[in-house]
Amino acid sequence: MVILPPLKPGRITKVLKPYVLKMHFSNKYVSAQVIHEPTATIASAASSQEKALRSNMQSTGDSAAAAKIGKILGERLLVRDIPAVSVSLKREQRYHGKVKAVVDSLVATGVKLV
């Protein structure tokens, strides 16, 4: 009789949480993207470096710009029929400031967090 080892948590999360939100912040710009983990492709993305968005923002690197990026990303996700995402934070990222602005505006548009 062969006893199989238990599934690793990485395999389970790829099935249960296929869409992951990843964010990158620099002193000048804010960018966020949602990645489909099983296929390793970008489902949707938004950045303050986009030419159409830069003209509407006063500053492209503050928390107001992060909130606008979260709102735009949420609208793009709903257009692509992606109702829920999970958030992946780097070790040094905490849930405040720009990170909180992106996530809160994403939730305000109607995207659920898993």
C-alpha positions in Angstrom: 0.0 0.0 0.0 1.4 3.4 -1.0 0.6 6.5 1.0 0.9 9.7 -1.0 2.4 12.7 0.7 -0.1 15.6 1.5 -0.5 18.3 -1.1 1.8 21.2 -0.7 0.1 24.6 0.1 1.4 26.1 -3.2 -0.6 23.6 -5.3 -3.8 24.2 -3.3 -3.6 28.0 -3.6 -3.1 27.9 -7.3 -6.4 26.1 -7.6 -8.3 28.1 -5.0 -6.8 31.6 -5.6 -5.8 31.8 -9.3 -5.8 35.6 -9.5 -3.1 37.4 -7.4 -2.7 41.2 -7.1 0.9 42.4 -7.0 1.9 46.0 -6.5 5.1 47.9 -7.1 5.8 51.4 -5.8 8.7 53.7 -6.6 9.2 57.3 -5.5 7.8 58.5 -8.9 5.2 55.9 -10.0 2.7 53.3 -8.8 1.9 50.1 -10.7 -0.4 47.2 -10.0 -1.1 44.0 -11.9 -3.3 40.9 -11.5 -1.6 37.7 -12.5 -3.3 34.4 -13.3 -1.1 32.1 -11.3 -1.8 28.7 -13.1 -0.8 30.1 -16.5 1.6 32.8 -15.3 0.0 35.5 -17.5 -1.0 39.0 -16.6 -4.8 39.3 -16.5 -4.9 43.0 -16.1 -2.6 45.9 -15.2 -2.6 49.6 -14.4 0.2 52.1 -13.9 0.7 55.8 -13.3 3.2 55.7 -16.1 0.4 55.3 -18.7 0.2 58.4 -20.9 -3.6 58.8 -20.6 -3.5 58.7 -16.8 -0.5 61.0 -16.2 -2.3 64.0 -17.6 -5.2 63.6 -15.1 -2.9 63.3 -12.0 -1.1 66.0 -10.1 1.4 63.6 -8.7 2.1 60.1 -10.0 3.7 58.7 -6.8 1.5 59.5 -3.8 -1.4 57.7 -2.2 -4.0 59.6 -4.2 -2.4 58.3 -7.4 -2.4 54.8 -5.8 -6.1 55.1 -5.1 -6.8 56.1 -8.7 -4.7 53.1 -10.0 -6.7 50.8 -7.8 -10.0 52.2 -9.1 -8.9 51.8 -12.7 -7.6 48.3 -12.2 -10.9 47.3 -10.5 -12.9 48.6 -13.5 -10.6 46.7 -15.9 -11.0 43.5 -13.9 -14.8 43.8 -13.9 -14.8 44.2 -17.6 -12.7 41.0 -18.0 -15.2 39.1 -15.6 -12.7 38.6 -12.8 -14.8 39.1 -9.6 -12.2 38.2 -6.9 -8.4 38.5 -6.4 -6.0 37.6 -3.6 -3.4 40.1 -2.4 0.3 39.2 -2.4 2.4 41.6 -0.4 6.2 41.6 -0.3 8.0 41.2 3.0 8.6 44.9 3.4 5.1 46.0 2.4 2.6 46.7 5.2 -1.1 47.4 4.9 -1.0 51.2 5.1 -0.4 54.2 2.9 -0.2 53.4 -0.8 -0.9 49.7 -0.4 -4.1 50.4 1.6 -5.2 53.0 -1.0 -4.8 50.5 -3.9 -6.6 47.7 -2.1 -9.4 49.9 -0.6 -10.2 51.5 -4.0 -10.1 48.0 -5.6 -12.7 46.8 -3.1 -14.8 49.9 -3.6 -15.2 49.2 -7.3 -16.7 45.8 -6.5 -13.8 43.3 -6.7 -13.7 40.9 -3.8 -10.7 39.9 -1.9 -10.1 36.2 -1.3 
